[in-house]
Amino acid sequence: MSRFDKLEEMISMAKVNEFLGKTEKDEKKKKICMILGIVGAVAAVAGIAYAIYRYLTPDCLEDFEDDFEDDFDDDFFDDEDEGEDKEEEEVKETKESEESEEDAAVEKIIQEVIEEEFEEEKDKEK
């Protein structure tokens, strides 16, 4: 064997090693990508299935509970509400009457002050 043959043999072995090394790396990358792809696909299918389930399942129980609570509250608290409404109306009426009395008293005082000043001016003119 000549040196030239040995050189060619070494070059071909280097090419084969490079090719084998690249294929091993590519195979690892492909395996990782396949695993991640499968996990992603399973997660997407599970998410879609859950969304469809939530969309198609009616919320009858919540509507029933709301109706029951509303009826119960209305029947149970009607008597107390009427009593509270009457008390509130009485409080409003007393406040309004007090305010009207205060307004009348203020107007009376203002009229008296005006009359006194008017009388003082008449006395000064005389």
N, CA, C and O atoms as a Tinker XYZ file with bonds, in Angstrom:
   504  protein
     1  N      0.828000   -1.170000    0.000000    73     2
     2  CA     0.000000    0.000000    0.000000    64     1     3
     3  C      0.871000    1.231000    0.000000    63     2     4     5
     4  O      1.883000    1.358000    0.689000    81     3
     5  N      0.424000    2.051000   -0.768000    73     3     6
     6  CA     1.191000    3.276000   -0.890000    64     5     7
     7  C      0.659000    4.318000    0.088000    63     6     8     9
     8  O     -0.405000    4.170000    0.688000    81     7
     9  N      1.412000    5.322000    0.210000    73     7    10
    10  CA     1.004000    6.406000    1.099000    64     9    11
    11  C     -0.251000    7.079000    0.582000    63    10    12    13
    12  O     -1.091000    7.547000    1.350000    81    11
    13  N     -0.355000    7.115000   -0.683000    73    11    14
    14  CA    -1.535000    7.742000   -1.287000    64    13    15
    15  C     -2.795000    6.939000   -0.945000    63    14    16    17
    16  O     -3.833000    7.528000   -0.644000    81    15
    17  N     -2.719000    5.631000   -0.985000    73    15    18
    18  CA    -3.855000    4.784000   -0.627000    64    17    19
    19  C     -4.223000    4.968000    0.849000    63    18    20    21
    20  O     -5.399000    5.040000    1.204000    81    19
    21  N     -3.221000    5.040000    1.677000    73    19    22
    22  CA    -3.472000    5.243000    3.096000    64    21    23
    23  C     -4.150000    6.590000    3.340000    63    22    24    25
    24  O     -5.041000    6.703000    4.182000    81    23
    25  N     -3.728000    7.583000    2.612000    73    23    26
    26  CA    -4.315000    8.913000    2.754000    64    25    27
    27  C     -5.772000    8.891000    2.316000    63    26    28    29
    28  O     -6.633000    9.454000    2.992000    81    27
    29  N     -6.046000    8.260000    1.217000    73    27    30
    30  CA    -7.428000    8.152000    0.751000    64    29    31
    31  C     -8.276000    7.374000    1.743000    63    30    32    33
    32  O     -9.427000    7.730000    1.996000    81    31
    33  N     -7.719000    6.328000    2.295000    73    31    34
    34  CA    -8.443000    5.522000    3.264000    64    33    35
    35  C     -8.758000    6.337000    4.523000    63    34    36    37
    36  O     -9.849000    6.227000    5.083000    81    35
    37  N     -7.812000    7.139000    4.953000    73    35    38
    38  CA    -8.018000    7.975000    6.134000    64    37    39
    39  C     -9.079000    9.057000    5.858000    63    38    40    41
    40  O     -9.904000    9.350000    6.724000    81    39
    41  N     -9.057000    9.626000    4.696000    73    39    42
    42  CA   -10.053000   10.639000    4.318000    64    41    43
    43  C    -11.439000   10.024000    4.279000    63    42    44    45
    44  O    -12.402000   10.611000    4.772000    81    43
    45  N    -11.535000    8.834000    3.689000    73    43    46
    46  CA   -12.851000    8.189000    3.621000    64    45    47
    47  C    -13.355000    7.805000    5.012000    63    46    48    49
    48  O    -14.550000    7.915000    5.283000    81    47
    49  N    -12.463000    7.358000    5.895000    73    47    50
    50  CA   -12.853000    7.026000    7.267000    64    49    51
    51  C    -13.305000    8.280000    8.022000    63    50    52    53
    52  O    -14.248000    8.224000    8.811000    81    51
    53  N    -12.641000    9.397000    7.783000    73    51    54
    54  CA   -13.028000   10.650000    8.427000    64    53    55
    55  C    -14.413000   11.079000    7.961000    63    54    56    57
    56  O    -15.227000   11.543000    8.760000    81    55
    57  N    -14.676000   10.925000    6.679000    73    55    58
    58  CA   -15.994000   11.272000    6.145000    64    57    59
    59  C    -17.070000   10.380000    6.735000    63    58    60    61
    60  O    -18.156000   10.841000    7.085000    81    59
    61  N    -16.746000    9.065000    6.844000    73    59    62
    62  CA   -17.712000    8.119000    7.419000    64    61    63
    63  C    -17.979000    8.472000    8.879000    63    62    64    65
    64  O    -19.130000    8.452000    9.315000    81    63
    65  N    -16.942000    8.792000    9.636000    73    63    66
    66  CA   -17.106000    9.165000   11.050000    64    65    67
    67  C    -17.940000   10.442000   11.193000    63    66    68    69
    68  O    -18.804000   10.526000   12.066000    81    67
    69  N    -17.683000   11.421000   10.349000    73    67    70
    70  CA   -18.462000   12.653000   10.384000    64    69    71
    71  C    -19.924000   12.363000   10.081000    63    70    72    73
    72  O    -20.821000   12.896000   10.735000    81    71
    73  N    -20.153000   11.526000    9.097000    73    71    74
    74  CA   -21.522000   11.180000    8.715000    64    73    75
    75  C    -22.223000   10.433000    9.849000    63    74    76    77
    76  O    -23.376000   10.724000   10.166000    81    75
    77  N    -21.530000    9.475000   10.455000    73    75    78
    78  CA   -22.118000    8.725000   11.567000    64    77    79
    79  C    -22.366000    9.629000   12.766000    63    78    80    81
    80  O    -23.395000    9.506000   13.430000    81    79
    81  N    -21.447000   10.524000   13.046000    73    79    82
    82  CA   -21.612000   11.472000   14.165000    64    81    83
    83  C    -22.804000   12.378000   13.948000    63    82    84    85
    84  O    -23.568000   12.633000   14.879000    81    83
    85  N    -22.971000   12.860000   12.747000    73    83    86
    86  CA   -24.111000   13.743000   12.435000    64    85    87
    87  C    -25.420000   12.983000   12.547000    63    86    88    89
    88  O    -26.408000   13.513000   13.056000    81    87
    89  N    -25.431000   11.759000   12.080000    73    87    90
    90  CA   -26.673000   10.990000   12.138000    64    89    91
    91  C    -27.047000   10.678000   13.569000    63    90    92    93
    92  O    -28.232000   10.670000   13.903000    81    91
    93  N    -26.055000   10.416000   14.439000    73    91    94
    94  CA   -26.355000   10.157000   15.842000    64    93    95
    95  C    -26.947000   11.409000   16.495000    63    94    96    97
    96  O    -27.911000   11.311000   17.254000    81    95
    97  N    -26.381000   12.580000   16.207000    73    95    98
    98  CA   -26.895000   13.831000   16.753000    64    97    99
    99  C    -28.292000   14.115000   16.215000    63    98   100   101
   100  O    -29.177000   14.545000   16.955000    81    99
   101  N    -28.481000   13.872000   14.935000    73    99   102
   102  CA   -29.792000   14.096000   14.325000    64   101   103
   103  C    -30.836000   13.165000   14.918000    63   102   104   105
   104  O    -31.984000   13.561000   15.118000    81   103
   105  N    -30.436000   11.911000   15.203000    73   103   106
   106  CA   -31.375000   10.964000   15.787000    64   105   107
   107  C    -31.791000   11.409000   17.188000    63   106   108   109
   108  O    -32.959000   11.268000   17.550000    81   107
   109  N    -30.862000   11.942000   17.984000    73   107   110
   110  CA   -31.191000   12.437000   19.323000    64   109   111
   111  C    -32.158000   13.615000   19.229000    63   110   112   113
   112  O    -33.129000   13.696000   19.982000    81   111
   113  N    -31.883000   14.518000   18.304000    73   111   114
   114  CA   -32.763000   15.686000   18.127000    64   113   115
   115  C    -34.149000   15.237000   17.692000    63   114   116   117
   116  O    -35.156000   15.761000   18.169000    81   115
   117  N    -34.200000   14.266000   16.787000    73   115   118
   118  CA   -35.491000   13.765000   16.307000    64   117   119
   119  C    -36.273000   13.117000   17.436000    63   118   120   121
   120  O    -37.486000   13.305000   17.534000    81   119
   121  N    -35.588000   12.346000   18.302000    73   119   122
   122  CA   -36.270000   11.701000   19.418000    64   121   123
   123  C    -36.856000   12.738000   20.366000    63   122   124   125
   124  O    -38.001000   12.615000   20.801000    81   123
   125  N    -36.080000   13.743000   20.680000    73   123   126
   126  CA   -36.540000   14.800000   21.589000    64   125   127
   127  C    -37.723000   15.550000   20.980000    63   126   128   129
   128  O    -38.700000   15.839000   21.671000    81   127
   129  N    -37.637000   15.860000   19.708000    73   127   130
   130  CA   -38.734000   16.564000   19.026000    64   129   131
   131  C    -39.995000   15.704000   18.987000    63   130   132   133
   132  O    -41.102000   16.216000   19.153000    81   131
   133  N    -39.833000   14.418000   18.772000    73   131   134
   134  CA   -40.988000   13.512000   18.733000    64   133   135
   135  C    -41.664000   13.448000   20.102000    63   134   136   137
   136  O    -42.891000   13.488000   20.194000    81   135
   137  N    -40.875000   13.349000   21.148000    73   135   138
   138  CA   -41.434000   13.289000   22.507000    64   137   139
   139  C    -42.174000   14.576000   22.837000    63   138   140   141
   140  O    -43.294000   14.538000   23.346000    81   139
   141  N    -41.555000   15.711000   22.549000    73   139   142
   142  CA   -42.206000   17.003000   22.818000    64   141   143
   143  C    -43.463000   17.177000   21.967000    63   142   144   145
   144  O    -44.458000   17.726000   22.440000    81   143
   145  N    -43.427000   16.721000   20.740000    73   143   146
   146  CA   -44.601000   16.806000   19.866000    64   145   147
   147  C    -45.753000   15.971000   20.390000    63   146   148   149
   148  O    -46.902000   16.411000   20.367000    81   147
   149  N    -45.454000   14.775000   20.859000    73   147   150
   150  CA   -46.506000   13.902000   21.396000    64   149   151
   151  C    -47.111000   14.507000   22.660000    63   150   152   153
   152  O    -48.331000   14.509000   22.823000    81   151
   153  N    -46.270000   15.018000   23.554000    73   151   154
   154  CA   -46.765000   15.644000   24.790000    64   153   155
   155  C    -47.630000   16.862000   24.449000    63   154   156   157
   156  O    -48.684000   17.057000   25.056000    81   155
   157  N    -47.205000   17.665000   23.505000    73   155   158
   158  CA   -47.988000   18.834000   23.096000    64   157   159
   159  C    -49.318000   18.447000   22.486000    63   158   160   161
   160  O    -50.338000   19.079000   22.763000    81   159
   161  N    -49.316000   17.418000   21.662000    73   159   162
   162  CA   -50.563000   16.972000   21.031000    64   161   163
   163  C    -51.545000   16.450000   22.074000    63   162   164   165
   164  O    -52.740000   16.737000   22.001000    81   163
   165  N    -51.046000   15.684000   23.045000    73   163   166
   166  CA   -51.922000   15.163000   24.110000    64   165   167
   167  C    -52.497000   16.318000   24.926000    63   166   168   169
   168  O    -53.682000   16.308000   25.260000    81   167
   169  N    -51.676000   17.306000   25.248000    73   167   170
   170  CA   -52.154000   18.459000   26.014000    64   169   171
   171  C    -53.199000   19.243000   25.226000    63   170   172   173
   172  O    -54.188000   19.697000   25.801000    81   171
   173  N    -52.997000   19.407000   23.930000    73   171   174
   174  CA   -53.962000   20.136000   23.100000    64   173   175
   175  C    -55.292000   19.391000   23.028000    63   174   176   177
   176  O    -56.355000   20.005000   23.131000    81   175
   177  N    -55.238000   18.074000   22.850000    73   175   178
   178  CA   -56.469000   17.276000   22.788000    64   177   179
   179  C    -57.205000   17.339000   24.121000    63   178   180   181
   180  O    -58.430000   17.455000   24.148000    81   179
   181  N    -56.465000   17.262000   25.227000    73   179   182
   182  CA   -57.093000   17.336000   26.546000    64   181   183
   183  C    -57.742000   18.708000   26.760000    63   182   184   185
   184  O    -58.845000   18.786000   27.300000    81   183
   185  N    -57.082000   19.773000   26.350000    73   183   186
   186  CA   -57.649000   21.119000   26.488000    64   185   187
   187  C    -58.906000   21.300000   25.662000    63   186   188   189
   188  O    -59.883000   21.883000   26.133000    81   187
   189  N    -58.891000   20.811000   24.450000    73   187   190
   190  CA   -60.069000   20.911000   23.579000    64   189   191
   191  C    -61.228000   20.098000   24.155000    63   190   192   193
   192  O    -62.372000   20.554000   24.152000    81   191
   193  N    -60.931000   18.894000   24.650000    73   191   194
   194  CA   -61.979000   18.054000   25.239000    64   193   195
   195  C    -62.594000   18.729000   26.460000    63   194   196   197
   196  O    -63.812000   18.678000   26.636000    81   195
   197  N    -61.788000   19.353000   27.297000    73   195   198
   198  CA   -62.301000   20.049000   28.480000    64   197   199
   199  C    -63.159000   21.247000   28.084000    63   198   200   201
   200  O    -64.217000   21.477000   28.670000    81   199
   201  N    -62.707000   22.004000   27.097000    73   199   202
   202  CA   -63.480000   23.165000   26.638000    64   201   203
   203  C    -64.833000   22.730000   26.085000    63   202   204   205
   204  O    -65.845000   23.376000   26.359000    81   203
   205  N    -64.867000   21.656000   25.317000    73   203   206
   206  CA   -66.139000   21.158000   24.778000    64   205   207
   207  C    -67.041000   20.685000   25.907000    63   206   208   209
   208  O    -68.246000   20.938000   25.889000    81   207
   209  N    -66.470000   20.006000   26.881000    73   207   210
   210  CA   -67.246000   19.524000   28.027000    64   209   211
   211  C    -67.878000   20.697000   28.774000    63   210   212   213
   212  O    -69.064000   20.657000   29.102000    81   211
   213  N    -67.092000   21.742000   29.042000    73   211   214
   214  CA   -67.627000   22.913000   29.767000    64   213   215
   215  C    -68.692000   23.637000   28.951000    63   214   216   217
   216  O    -69.643000   24.176000   29.518000    81   215
   217  N    -68.550000   23.658000   27.656000    73   215   218
   218  CA   -69.511000   24.345000   26.803000    64   217   219
   219  C    -70.828000   23.577000   26.735000    63   218   220   221
   220  O    -71.900000   24.182000   26.756000    81   219
   221  N    -70.756000   22.266000   26.656000    73   219   222
   222  CA   -71.960000   21.458000   26.478000    64   221   223
   223  C    -72.665000   21.110000   27.786000    63   222   224   225
   224  O    -73.844000   20.756000   27.761000    81   223
   225  N    -71.992000   21.197000   28.909000    73   223   226
   226  CA   -72.608000   20.849000   30.192000    64   225   227
   227  C    -73.437000   22.035000   30.679000    63   226   228   229
   228  O    -72.893000   23.125000   30.860000    81   227
   229  N    -74.735000   21.850000   30.895000    73   227   230
   230  CA   -75.559000   22.955000   31.390000    64   229   231
   231  C    -75.316000   23.183000   32.882000    63   230   232   233
   232  O    -74.935000   22.265000   33.609000    81   231
   233  N    -75.540000   24.405000   33.318000    73   231   234
   234  CA   -75.377000   24.762000   34.721000    64   233   235
   235  C    -76.739000   24.793000   35.412000    63   234   236   237
   236  O    -77.113000   25.807000   36.000000    81   235
   237  N    -77.466000   23.710000   35.344000    73   235   238
   238  CA   -78.817000   23.641000   35.912000    64   237   239
   239  C    -78.793000   23.784000   37.418000    63   238   240   241
   240  O    -79.687000   24.408000   37.988000    81   239
   241  N    -77.810000   23.232000   38.065000    73   239   242
   242  CA   -77.758000   23.256000   39.514000    64   241   243
   243  C    -77.627000   24.682000   40.029000    63   242   244   245
   244  O    -78.292000   25.048000   40.999000    81   243
   245  N    -76.788000   25.488000   39.404000    73   243   246
   246  CA   -76.623000   26.871000   39.840000    64   245   247
   247  C    -77.921000   27.654000   39.673000    63   246   248   249
   248  O    -78.281000   28.435000   40.554000    81   247
   249  N    -78.624000   27.462000   38.571000    73   247   250
   250  CA   -79.887000   28.156000   38.364000    64   249   251
   251  C    -80.904000   27.732000   39.403000    63   250   252   253
   252  O    -81.649000   28.567000   39.915000    81   251
   253  N    -80.947000   26.459000   39.720000    73   251   254
   254  CA   -81.894000   25.956000   40.705000    64   253   255
   255  C    -81.603000   26.553000   42.074000    63   254   256   257
   256  O    -82.523000   26.986000   42.767000    81   255
   257  N    -80.334000   26.582000   42.471000    73   255   258
   258  CA   -79.978000   27.130000   43.773000    64   257   259
   259  C    -80.313000   28.613000   43.847000    63   258   260   261
   260  O    -80.817000   29.076000   44.870000    81   259
   261  N    -80.047000   29.361000   42.794000    73   259   262
   262  CA   -80.362000   30.786000   42.796000    64   261   263
   263  C    -81.848000   31.024000   42.954000    63   262   264   265
   264  O    -82.258000   31.886000   43.731000    81   263
   265  N    -82.663000   30.272000   42.227000    73   263   266
   266  CA   -84.116000   30.425000   42.337000    64   265   267
   267  C    -84.590000   30.082000   43.736000    63   266   268   269
   268  O    -85.428000   30.791000   44.293000    81   267
   269  N    -84.078000   29.028000   44.307000    73   267   270
   270  CA   -84.501000   28.609000   45.635000    64   269   271
   271  C    -84.129000   29.651000   46.671000    63   270   272   273
   272  O    -84.943000   29.986000   47.532000    81   271
   273  N    -82.902000   30.174000   46.600000    73   271   274
   274  CA   -82.471000   31.171000   47.571000    64   273   275
   275  C    -83.297000   32.440000   47.450000    63   274   276   277
   276  O    -83.638000   33.040000   48.469000    81   275
   277  N    -83.625000   32.863000   46.251000    73   275   278
   278  CA   -84.415000   34.070000   46.068000    64   277   279
   279  C    -85.804000   33.914000   46.667000    63   278   280   281
   280  O    -86.284000   34.810000   47.361000    81   279
   281  N    -86.452000   32.786000   46.408000    73   279   282
   282  CA   -87.783000   32.553000   46.953000    64   281   283
   283  C    -87.737000   32.482000   48.469000    63   282   284   285
   284  O    -88.597000   33.047000   49.146000    81   283
   285  N    -86.755000   31.803000   48.998000    73   283   286
   286  CA   -86.636000   31.663000   50.441000    64   285   287
   287  C    -86.425000   33.023000   51.091000    63   286   288   289
   288  O    -87.069000   33.334000   52.093000    81   287
   289  N    -85.550000   33.820000   50.547000    73   287   290
   290  CA   -85.273000   35.133000   51.113000    64   289   291
   291  C    -86.501000   36.022000   51.060000    63   290   292   293
   292  O    -86.791000   36.727000   52.027000    81   291
   293  N    -87.224000   36.003000   49.957000    73   291   294
   294  CA   -88.393000   36.847000   49.815000    64   293   295
   295  C    -89.467000   36.483000   50.831000    63   294   296   297
   296  O    -90.045000   37.365000   51.466000    81   295
   297  N    -89.735000   35.202000   50.987000    73   295   298
   298  CA   -90.782000   34.773000   51.914000    64   297   299
   299  C    -90.396000   35.016000   53.356000    63   298   300   301
   300  O    -91.237000   35.407000   54.164000    81   299
   301  N    -89.159000   34.795000   53.685000    73   299   302
   302  CA   -88.721000   34.863000   55.070000    64   301   303
   303  C    -88.570000   36.292000   55.557000    63   302   304   305
   304  O    -88.886000   36.587000   56.709000    81   303
   305  N    -88.094000   37.182000   54.700000    73   303   306
   306  CA   -87.774000   38.531000   55.130000    64   305   307
   307  C    -88.819000   39.569000   54.744000    63   306   308   309
   308  O    -88.604000   40.754000   54.999000    81   307
   309  N    -89.928000   39.188000   54.148000    73   307   310
   310  CA   -90.949000   40.160000   53.755000    64   309   311
   311  C    -91.491000   40.921000   54.955000    63   310   312   313
   312  O    -91.634000   42.142000   54.894000    81   311
   313  N    -91.794000   40.229000   56.036000    73   311   314
   314  CA   -92.370000   40.884000   57.204000    64   313   315
   315  C    -91.390000   41.878000   57.816000    63   314   316   317
   316  O    -91.776000   42.983000   58.195000    81   315
   317  N    -90.146000   41.492000   57.911000    73   315   318
   318  CA   -89.151000   42.385000   58.486000    64   317   319
   319  C    -88.910000   43.587000   57.581000    63   318   320   321
   320  O    -88.725000   44.702000   58.069000    81   319
   321  N    -88.911000   43.373000   56.280000    73   319   322
   322  CA   -88.698000   44.477000   55.348000    64   321   323
   323  C    -89.805000   45.507000   55.457000    63   322   324   325
   324  O    -89.537000   46.708000   55.406000    81   323
   325  N    -91.057000   45.057000   55.606000    73   323   326
   326  CA   -92.165000   45.998000   55.717000    64   325   327
   327  C    -92.024000   46.828000   56.973000    63   326   328   329
   328  O    -92.274000   48.033000   56.953000    81   327
   329  N    -91.621000   46.193000   58.079000    73   327   330
   330  CA   -91.418000   46.923000   59.332000    64   329   331
   331  C    -90.302000   47.932000   59.201000    63   330   332   333
   332  O    -90.420000   49.055000   59.691000    81   331
   333  N    -89.223000   47.550000   58.548000    73   331   334
   334  CA   -88.103000   48.462000   58.353000    64   333   335
   335  C    -88.492000   49.604000   57.435000    63   334   336   337
   336  O    -88.079000   50.742000   57.661000    81   335
   337  N    -89.277000   49.326000   56.403000    73   335   338
   338  CA   -89.728000   50.379000   55.497000    64   337   339
   339  C    -90.580000   51.395000   56.241000    63   338   340   341
   340  O    -90.432000   52.598000   56.028000    81   339
   341  N    -91.468000   50.931000   57.109000    73   339   342
   342  CA   -92.310000   51.846000   57.872000    64   341   343
   343  C    -91.461000   52.704000   58.793000    63   342   344   345
   344  O    -91.688000   53.908000   58.913000    81   343
   345  N    -90.487000   52.088000   59.442000    73   343   346
   346  CA   -89.614000   52.843000   60.335000    64   345   347
   347  C    -88.828000   53.891000   59.554000    63   346   348   349
   348  O    -88.671000   55.021000   60.016000    81   347
   349  N    -88.338000   53.527000   58.385000    73   347   350
   350  CA   -87.583000   54.463000   57.570000    64   349   351
   351  C    -88.460000   55.631000   57.127000    63   350   352   353
   352  O    -88.012000   56.777000   57.112000    81   351
   353  N    -89.696000   55.343000   56.770000    73   351   354
   354  CA   -90.614000   56.404000   56.363000    64   353   355
   355  C    -90.897000   57.343000   57.530000    63   354   356   357
   356  O    -90.950000   58.559000   57.347000    81   355
   357  N    -91.079000   56.791000   58.725000    73   355   358
   358  CA   -91.332000   57.629000   59.894000    64   357   359
   359  C    -90.129000   58.518000   60.188000    63   358   360   361
   360  O    -90.291000   59.695000   60.512000    81   359
   361  N    -88.930000   57.967000   60.078000    73   359   362
   362  CA   -87.726000   58.747000   60.318000    64   361   363
   363  C    -87.624000   59.871000   59.291000    63   362   364   365
   364  O    -87.284000   61.001000   59.644000    81   363
   365  N    -87.910000   59.576000   58.039000    73   363   366
   366  CA   -87.870000   60.607000   56.994000    64   365   367
   367  C    -88.893000   61.700000   57.272000    63   366   368   369
   368  O    -88.598000   62.884000   57.114000    81   367
   369  N    -90.100000   61.302000   57.689000    73   367   370
   370  CA   -91.142000   62.293000   57.966000    64   369   371
   371  C    -90.755000   63.193000   59.119000    63   370   372   373
   372  O    -90.967000   64.405000   59.065000    81   371
   373  N    -90.184000   62.603000   60.173000    73   371   374
   374  CA   -89.775000   63.434000   61.310000    64   373   375
   375  C    -88.644000   64.377000   60.909000    63   374   376   377
   376  O    -88.625000   65.530000   61.339000    81   375
   377  N    -87.710000   63.908000   60.097000    73   375   378
   378  CA   -86.632000   64.784000   59.638000    64   377   379
   379  C    -87.176000   65.928000   58.801000    63   378   380   381
   380  O    -86.753000   67.074000   58.947000    81   379
   381  N    -88.120000   65.606000   57.920000    73   379   382
   382  CA   -88.707000   66.644000   57.067000    64   381   383
   383  C    -89.475000   67.655000   57.901000    63   382   384   385
   384  O    -89.397000   68.858000   57.649000    81   383
   385  N    -90.219000   67.174000   58.894000    73   383   386
   386  CA   -90.984000   68.101000   59.725000    64   385   387
   387  C    -90.040000   68.982000   60.548000    63   386   388   389
   388  O    -90.297000   70.175000   60.708000    81   387
   389  N    -88.950000   68.408000   61.073000    73   387   390
   390  CA   -87.970000   69.197000   61.817000    64   389   391
   391  C    -87.338000   70.246000   60.918000    63   390   392   393
   392  O    -87.157000   71.394000   61.325000    81   391
   393  N    -86.999000   69.850000   59.687000    73   391   394
   394  CA   -86.397000   70.807000   58.758000    64   393   395
   395  C    -87.371000   71.927000   58.413000    63   394   396   397
   396  O    -86.980000   73.091000   58.330000    81   395
   397  N    -88.642000   71.575000   58.211000    73   395   398
   398  CA   -89.621000   72.617000   57.880000    64   397   399
   399  C    -89.830000   73.546000   59.071000    63   398   400   401
   400  O    -90.002000   74.749000   58.875000    81   399
   401  N    -89.823000   73.028000   60.300000    73   399   402
   402  CA   -89.944000   73.875000   61.489000    64   401   403
   403  C    -88.744000   74.806000   61.609000    63   402   404   405
   404  O    -88.896000   75.983000   61.937000    81   403
   405  N    -87.544000   74.276000   61.344000    73   403   406
   406  CA   -86.337000   75.100000   61.394000    64   405   407
   407  C    -86.402000   76.197000   60.339000    63   406   408   409
   408  O    -86.050000   77.345000   60.609000    81   407
   409  N    -86.850000   75.844000   59.144000    73   407   410
   410  CA   -86.970000   76.842000   58.075000    64   409   411
   411  C    -87.967000   77.932000   58.465000    63   410   412   413
   412  O    -87.727000   79.114000   58.219000    81   411
   413  N    -89.081000   77.534000   59.072000    73   411   414
   414  CA   -90.083000   78.513000   59.481000    64   413   415
   415  C    -89.516000   79.426000   60.567000    63   414   416   417
   416  O    -89.757000   80.633000   60.554000    81   415
   417  N    -88.766000   78.853000   61.501000    73   415   418
   418  CA   -88.181000   79.658000   62.575000    64   417   419
   419  C    -87.166000   80.642000   62.003000    63   418   420   421
   420  O    -87.125000   81.798000   62.425000    81   419
   421  N    -86.362000   80.210000   61.069000    73   419   422
   422  CA   -85.364000   81.094000   60.455000    64   421   423
   423  C    -86.053000   82.225000   59.702000    63   422   424   425
   424  O    -85.624000   83.376000   59.782000    81   423
   425  N    -87.111000   81.907000   58.978000    73   423   426
   426  CA   -87.848000   82.949000   58.246000    64   425   427
   427  C    -88.472000   83.955000   59.208000    63   426   428   429
   428  O    -88.481000   85.156000   58.939000    81   427
   429  N    -88.986000   83.468000   60.313000    73   427   430
   430  CA   -89.595000   84.361000   61.307000    64   429   431
   431  C    -88.551000   85.314000   61.868000    63   430   432   433
   432  O    -88.811000   86.508000   62.010000    81   431
   433  N    -87.371000   84.792000   62.186000    73   431   434
   434  CA   -86.292000   85.634000   62.729000    64   433   435
   435  C    -85.864000   86.664000   61.699000    63   434   436   437
   436  O    -85.635000   87.825000   62.038000    81   435
   437  N    -85.755000   86.254000   60.454000    73   435   438
   438  CA   -85.354000   87.183000   59.393000    64   437   439
   439  C    -86.389000   88.294000   59.250000    63   438   440   441
   440  O    -86.026000   89.461000   59.106000    81   439
   441  N    -87.671000   87.946000   59.289000    73   439   442
   442  CA   -88.721000   88.965000   59.168000    64   441   443
   443  C    -88.670000   89.932000   60.337000    63   442   444   445
   444  O    -88.844000   91.136000   60.149000    81   443
   445  N    -88.432000   89.425000   61.548000    73   443   446
   446  CA   -88.352000   90.301000   62.719000    64   445   447
   447  C    -87.175000   91.261000   62.598000    63   446   448   449
   448  O    -87.299000   92.440000   62.929000    81   447
   449  N    -86.035000   90.765000   62.126000    73   447   450
   450  CA   -84.861000   91.618000   61.975000    64   449   451
   451  C    -85.128000   92.684000   60.929000    63   450   452   453
   452  O    -84.757000   93.843000   61.113000    81   451
   453  N    -85.770000   92.302000   59.829000    73   451   454
   454  CA   -86.078000   93.269000   58.777000    64   453   455
   455  C    -87.041000   94.329000   59.301000    63   454   456   457
   456  O    -86.853000   95.517000   59.034000    81   455
   457  N    -88.073000   93.916000   60.044000    73   455   458
   458  CA   -89.030000   94.878000   60.587000    64   457   459
   459  C    -88.362000   95.835000   61.560000    63   458   460   461
   460  O    -88.648000   97.032000   61.553000    81   459
   461  N    -87.464000   95.308000   62.403000    73   459   462
   462  CA   -86.766000   96.172000   63.361000    64   461   463
   463  C    -85.916000   97.202000   62.635000    63   462   464   465
   464  O    -85.915000   98.375000   63.009000    81   463
   465  N    -85.203000   96.788000   61.615000    73   463   466
   466  CA   -84.381000   97.722000   60.867000    64   465   467
   467  C    -85.246000   98.752000   60.142000    63   466   468   469
   468  O    -84.895000   99.929000   60.069000    81   467
   469  N    -86.373000   98.299000   59.612000    73   467   470
   470  CA   -87.275000   99.210000   58.928000    64   469   471
   471  C    -87.822000  100.249000   59.901000    63   470   472   473
   472  O    -87.921000  101.429000   59.563000    81   471
   473  N    -88.179000   99.811000   61.118000    73   471   474
   474  CA   -88.676000  100.734000   62.138000    64   473   475
   475  C    -87.591000  101.706000   62.567000    63   474   476   477
   476  O    -87.874000  102.882000   62.796000    81   475
   477  N    -86.334000  101.229000   62.682000    73   475   478
   478  CA   -85.227000  102.109000   63.076000    64   477   479
   479  C    -85.000000  103.173000   62.013000    63   478   480   481
   480  O    -84.706000  104.322000   62.344000    81   479
   481  N    -85.130000  102.815000   60.758000    73   479   482
   482  CA   -84.947000  103.805000   59.681000    64   481   483
   483  C    -86.060000  104.836000   59.704000    63   482   484   485
   484  O    -85.822000  106.014000   59.439000    81   483
   485  N    -87.296000  104.396000   60.023000    73   483   486
   486  CA   -88.410000  105.343000   60.114000    64   485   487
   487  C    -88.186000  106.308000   61.258000    63   486   488   489
   488  O    -88.451000  107.505000   61.144000    81   487
   489  N    -87.683000  105.761000   62.386000    73   487   490
   490  CA   -87.433000  106.614000   63.538000    64   489   491
   491  C    -86.326000  107.633000   63.237000    63   490   492   493
   492  O    -86.380000  108.768000   63.711000    81   491
   493  N    -85.347000  107.235000   62.467000    73   491   494
   494  CA   -84.257000  108.149000   62.118000    64   493   495
   495  C    -84.757000  109.244000   61.190000    63   494   496   497
   496  O    -84.312000  110.388000   61.287000    81   495
   497  N    -85.660000  108.914000   60.308000    73   495   498
   498  CA   -86.180000  109.889000   59.378000    64   497   499
   499  C    -87.044000  110.924000   60.096000    63   498   500   501
   500  O    -87.088000  112.078000   59.670000    81   499
   501  N    -87.703000  110.559000   61.128000    73   499   502
   502  CA   -88.580000  111.476000   61.858000    64   501   503
   503  C    -87.768000  112.357000   62.708000    63   502   504
   504  O    -88.311000  113.210000   63.411000    81   503
